[in-house]
Amino acid sequence: MRPTSFRISRRRLLAGAALLAPLAVLRHGRAQSADPFTLGVASGCPRPDRVVLWTRLAPQPLEGGGMPDQSVPVEWEVAADERFERIVRRGTFDAVPAHGHTVHAEPAGLEPGRPYWYRFRAMGTESPVGRTRTAAAAGAPLERFRFAFASCQMYEHGYFSAYRHMAADELDLVVHLGDYIYEMSWGRRHVRRHNAAIPTELWEFRDRWALYKSDPDLRAAHAAAPWVAIWDDHEVANDYTGDRSPRMADPEQFLRVRAAAYQCYWEHMPLPMAAAPSGSAMRIYDRYRFGDMLDLTLLDDRQYRSHPPCGGGRTSTTADCSERGDAARTMLGAEQERWFAERMADAQGRWTIVAQQTLMAELDRKAGEGKSFWMDGWDGHPAARERLLGAIAAGRPANPVVISGDVHAFWAADLKQDFDDPASPTLASEIVGTSISSQGPSESTIRTGLAENPHIRYARGDKRGYVRMTLEKGSARADLFAVDDPFEADSAVSPLAAFAIEDGRPGVVPI
């Protein structure tokens, strides 16, 4: 049965009708699509009493959005049932041109730990319906919590079939670990194309984000469950570090690009209004709690990090050097490091998940004598990694597990106090998800990684997909799912491998 229609005030109805006339023709003189909800709906940042509801009005999504240069009222509703017979919250959000006509509604006063359904209405059109879920109240007993994590969805490298499987999986949460868009083209066998050159201006980033959100499987995953997310580098520029991009010599010019990219990230993700960037700065690190089961900590290892050591730059691997071990080098910055240590000390969940961008375990990439590292990751900042793992050891949170992305391969590892000593205590477990579509490393890289690093328990670089984690009282399970063929839009997704982490025993165990 079709959901009941919105009840809109006469004032809002007249205001919406007045907007239809200027929308009849695009600024480029082309006919306008009637549907402003081409980019779908999303929810995120779940707390026990609230979530963020997102959409963007974009009847011509790949041509600047196609909206007039004026604000547009958007009605939103939240229901306790999917037929919208029990509407519990409703309101109006003014979508403004300065924010790309995005909506970041924040219904409060919701019940903890339960599903809700939501929808929008604007310009005489009703949006698709999304499903979300509030976080369970702090300390509330949970028998199970199931979430998926993903990263690295290069539009040109393949279809986002993994998200179709994820959308059907009845998840409590989706965690995205970065590289939601790619600003550049690279790789082989492109099955679809970017819509423009590398973006540097706000409107160019908006069109790139709209292109990615045009994928129906990605929209389905957003509509199926609440998301939390962090960025990596490609949302801004490949391998950027702090205020420096390998592609731009002028830091001031790059920070202008970073400001546009950060604004566009905030505009297109289900983030609260308070999270909007201030110029080229935006805080994304945060902590979420889900009953007595999970403390989820999100980190930002791009905005504050030191520049690559040893002349690392954009090269894939670099020989070791004394600069790499400098104690002043950082991935998180001093303020975030202090914040992280405090979060580890006051963690309360049975499982402590640390969500961050890239492989944390040391990965010597050189076969035989000597060592070689990829300096754009944690291996370029070993003192910072030692401080992070030291904060976990000192805080003693229950069952710490690091989840990671970025490297386009599945990895499972034990995070050691001393990676050079196989007998060293394991401080935490790490599960790395492969990319949604981005092409992966060579087979030789995988073989060398397994041979030279005994704390690495598993690696697979030829598959695209995601990881689903199921947390229970006695153990956590990580299921690795792989797309059969990323070059087929309707590809199936199949189980690839699974690992267990036992309560009170850090380290990954194959199932």
N, C-alpha and C positions, 0 to 999 in steps of 0.2 A: 504494500500500500504506500502511496506517495506521502511523504511527511506533510503535515499541515503547514500552510503558508505563514510567513511572518506577520505579526501585527505591528505595523509601522505607523508612527504618529503622522497626522496630516502635515505638520510642518516639515518633517523629514521627507515625506512623500513628494511634496511640492519642490523641496530643494533638490531631490534626486531627479525629478522630471526636468527641472531647469537645466540640468547638466547634459541631457541627452542631445540637445541641439548642437552645441559645439563639438560633440563627439561623432557627429554624422560623417565628418571628413577629417582625415589625418592632416597633420601639419605638412606632410609631403604631398597632399592632394589625393591620397588613395582611400578607397572605401574602408570603413572601419568594421572590424569584427564586433558582433554584438555581445560576446562573452568576455567580461573583464577578468574571469578567474582561470585564465589559460595556464597559469603556473601552479595551480592546485592550492591545497591547504596544508597546514602543518601545525604541530604543537610541540612544546618543549619546556625545559627548565621546571620539571615537576617538583612541587613542594607538597606537604600534607594538605594545605588548604587552597592551593592555586596552581595554575599552569599558565603558560603564555600561548595564545592562539595567533597564528600567522596566516596572512595571505598577501598577495600583491595584485593590485588592479593593473592589468596589462593586456588590453584587447589586441594590441599589436606588439607582442613581447620582444621581437627581434628588431624592432625599429624604434627603440626608445620607450616603448610601452604604449604609446598612442593615447596618452591621457592629456586632458587640458591642463593649463597652467593655473590650477585652482584646486582647493581641497574638495574632497568628495566624502560625504557621510557613508559609513559602512556599518550596517546593523550586524550584530553577532548574537548567537544564542548557544547556550549550553544545556543539554538535556541529560537526564538520568537514564534514558532509554533510547534506543536507536530509531524509534518511530517519532520521537519528539513529542510524546504525549505528556511527559513530566518535565517541563522546562524549569530549570532551577536558577539560571542566571541569564540576563540579556543586557545588552547595552549598545552604544554607538561609539565608533572610533572614527575620527576625522583623518582620512588618508591624505597626506599633504605632498605637494610636488618636491619639496626639499628632501623628502625621504623616499622618493621614487614611488609614491602612492602605496607604500607598504603599510600593513596593519600589524600592530603588536598589542593586541588586547590582553588584559590580565585579570580575568574573572577571579575573584577571591571569595572566601567563605564556603569553599567546597569541602566535601567530606574526604577524609584521608583514605588512601589505599583502595580506591574503587574506580571503575571505568566511567567515562562520560563521552558523550557525542556532541559535536559542535558543527556549526555552519555559519555562513555569512550571506548577506544580501546587499547588493549595490547596483545602481543603474538599472533597476528593474529585473535583475538576474539573481538567481540563487546559486550558491557555490556547491560543489560536491560536499558530502558529509565526511568529517574526520572523526576518528576514535582516539581518545587520549586516556590517561590514567594518572591520578594523583599519587604522590609518594605515601607510603604507609607512615603513620605517626612514629616519631622517634621512640625506639624501644618496643614497639608493637611486635608481637611474635609472628614470624613468617615461616612457613614450611618450605617455601621455594621462591626463588627470584630468578627470572630468565631474561637475559638481554643479549643483543648482538652488537658486534662492533665491526666497523668497516673503515676504509680509507682509499684514497688514490683512484679516482674515477676519471681517467683520461677519455674524453668524449670521442676522440678520433681512433682510439685503439680498440674499441669494442662496445658492445651494448651492455646495458646495466641489468642483465638478466638476474643477477644475484639478488637484486632488490625485490624482484617479483616473488622469489622464494621467501625472502625475509618478511615481506608483507603478509604472507599467508601463515606465518609461524606463531601467531598469538604471543608476541613478546610483551614484556613489561616495559622495556626501554630499548632504544637504539643509541649507541655511542659512536659518533663520527670523529675520527682521529686526524683529519686534515687532508689537504689536497682535494677539496670538494670540487674545485674547478682547476683547470690548467690555463695559464696565461700564454703558453707557448706551444708550438707544434714540434714534435720530435718522434722518433721511432719509425717503424716500418709497417707496411700494410694498413693504411688508414681505411676504415670502413665507413666513416662519415667525417665531415669536415667542420672545423671552426668557422665561425661566421665573419671573422675579421682578423686583422693582424694583432700583435701583442697589445693588450689594453694598457693605457697609462692615465686616461681621463675617467671621471666618474661615469659618464654615459657609456663609455666603452666597456667598463667593468659590468655595468648593468646589463648590457646586451649579452655579454659572455655568460653571466649568471642565468639569464633567461634562457639561453640556449641549453645549458645543462639541465635546468628544471623543465625543459620541454620533454625530457625522457619520461614516458609513462610509468615505467617501473620505479623510477626514483620518486615520482609523485605518489605512487601507491604506498611505498614504504613510509613516506612522511605522513600520509593520512591514516596509517594503521596503528601507530604507536607514538608516544612522545619521544623526542630526541634531546640529547645534550651533545655539544660539539666543541671542538677546538680546531684551530687552523694549523697548517704547516707552512711551507714556503710558496707553493704555486698559487695560492690565493692572492699573492702579491707579486713575487718574482723568484725565479729559480735560485735556490741556495743563498737567499739573502740572510744576512746576520745583523740584527740590530738596525743600525742606520745605513748599512752598506749593501749594495747590490753588485754582483760581478758584472752586471750589464751597464751600470751607471757610475761614472767617476765622481759626480757631484752629489754629496750626501743630502744637500738641501733639495735638489731636484728629486732624489729618490724618496725623501720623506713626504714630498707632495704626492707622489704616486702611492706611497704607503697609506697616506691619509684617505685617498679616494678608495683604495682597496679595502681598508678597514671599514669605512662607512658602508661599502657595498656588502661586505660580509655581514655586518649587523643588519642591514636592510633585508637580506634574503634568508636569514635564519630565524627560528622562533626564539628570539632573545627579548628580554624586557626592555622597556624604554630607558631604564636607568643604565643599561649596558652600552648605550650608544657611545661611540668614540668621541674623544676630545682631540680634534686635530689628528695627528699621526699616532696617538696613543689610545689604546683600548685594553681594558682588563678582561681576560677570558678565563683565568684560573679561578677555580671555585671548588666547593665541596657540597655533595648531596648525600642525604641519608635516607635509607629505605628500611624502616622498622628496625628490628634487631638483627637483620641479616647483612646489611651492606652499608659501608661508608665508601663513597665514590669520590675520589679527588682528581680534578682535571688540572693539568699543567700547561704552561706556555713556554716552550723552549726555543722560540724564534725571536720574539720581540726584544729580549734582554740579553741574548747570548754574546759571548766574545767572538771575534772574527777567527777564521780557521788558522791553526798553527802550521808551522813547517812548510809554508808556501802551499798549503793544501788547496786553497781556492776551489775551483770547480773540477779538479782532477778526481778520478775515481778512488785511487789509493795513493798514499804517500808514505815514504819511509819514516820511521820514528825519528824524533829529535827532542832535544832538551826542552824546547818551548812547550811541547805538548803537555808536560807534567807541571807546568807553572800553577801554583796553588791559587793564583789570582784569576785564573780562567773560569768562566761560568757559563752554564747553559740557562739558568733560571733567573739570574740576578740576585743580589743580596736580599732584597725585600721578599721576593717569592721564596727563596730558600728558608728564610726565617718562618714565613707563613706555613710552609710545608712541614717543617719540624714541629710546629705547634699542632698541626692537624694530625700528625702521626702520634703525638703524645695524648691527644684527647679523642682518638678513634674509639668508637663504641660498638661497631658492627662485628658480627661473626667473621665477615670477610672484608678485607681492606683492598679495594681495587684502585690502583694508580693508573689513570689514563693519560698517556703522553704520546709524543709524535713518532719516535723512531726506536729502532733496536737499541736496548740498553746494555745487554750483555756484551762483553768484549768480543770482538771478532777480528782475530789476526787473519789477514787475507793473503799472506805470503806462505807458500809451501816451503817446508824445510827450515833452514837456519834463518835467524833474523825475523823481524816483524814488519808488517805494513798495515796501515789503517786508513779507513775512510774518514777524513778529518771533519766532514760536515755533520757527523753524528756525535754520540757520547764518547766514542773513542778519541775524538779530538779534544775532549775535555775530561780526562780521567779524574782529576781532583774534584770536579763538580759531581761526578758520579759517585765518588767515594763519600762525599758529604751527604748526598741523597741517601745512599744505602746506610750510612752511619746514622742518619736521622731515623730510618726505619728500625735499625738495631736498638737505638736509644729509646725510642718511643714505644717499642714493643707492641704495635697494633696486632690484632688477631689476623692471622693468615694473609699476609701481604702478597698481592699478585699485581704485577705490572702488565698492562695491555698496551700494545704498540702497533704502529703502522709504518708507512713511508717507504719501506725497502722492497715492496712488490714481491714478497715471498712469505710463506709460512715458516715460522721458527718457533721452537719451544726450548726454553733454556732455564738453567738454575743460575740465579744471581748470587755470586760469591763475594765473600769478604775480600778474598785475594784470588783473582782469576788465574794467576800463575801457579797456584797450588790446588790441585784437584781435591785434596783432603780438607781444604778450607771450609768453614761453615757456610751453608747455603742460607742466605738472609731472606730471599724472596723468590718467587717463581715468575717467569715471564712467558707470555703467549703473544706472538706477533702474527697479525693477520696479513694475508696477501692483499693485493690490490683488487678493487672491483673490476677494473679493466686494464690498467696501465701495465705495459709489458715488463717482464721480470728479468732477473739476472741470468747470467750464463750458467750452464751446468757445471762448468769448472769452478766458478765462484762458490757454488753450493758444496761441491765435493771438498774443496780446500777448507771451507768453513767448518765442515764436520770433522775433517781430519786433524786440524790444527787447534781446535777449541773443544776440549773434552766436556765442558759445561754445557755445550750445545747438544741437546738431546734429539732434535729433529729439524730438518730443513727441506723445503720443497719450493722451487722457484718457477716451475713451468705451469702453474695453475693460478687462475683468477677466482676470487670468491670472497668469503667472509667467515667470521667465527661466531658461533653461538655459545654462550656460557650459561650454565645452569648451576645456581648456588643452592645448596641444601645444608642442613646442620652439620652433617658428618663429612661432606666432601664437596668439591666443585668439579664440574665437568666442562671441558672445552671441546666442542665439536667443530671440526674444520670442514667447511662445505666448499666445493669446487664447481665452477661452471663447466659444463661439458665442452662448449665451444663459444668463446666470447665473440666470435664473428657472426653468430647467428642470433637474431633478435629474439627468437622464441626458444633459446637453448634451455635444456634441463639443467638442474643443479643436483649434484650427488654428494653423499658423504665421502670424505677423503681419509680422515684420521680422527682420533679422539684421544684426549689426555685427561687424567684425573690429578687433583691436588687434594691430599687428605688433610682434614682438620688437624692443625697443630704440627704438621710435617711439611715444611716448605720444600719445593721441588716438584717437577712434573713427572708423571708416570704414564707411559703408554697404556691405553686400554685395548 
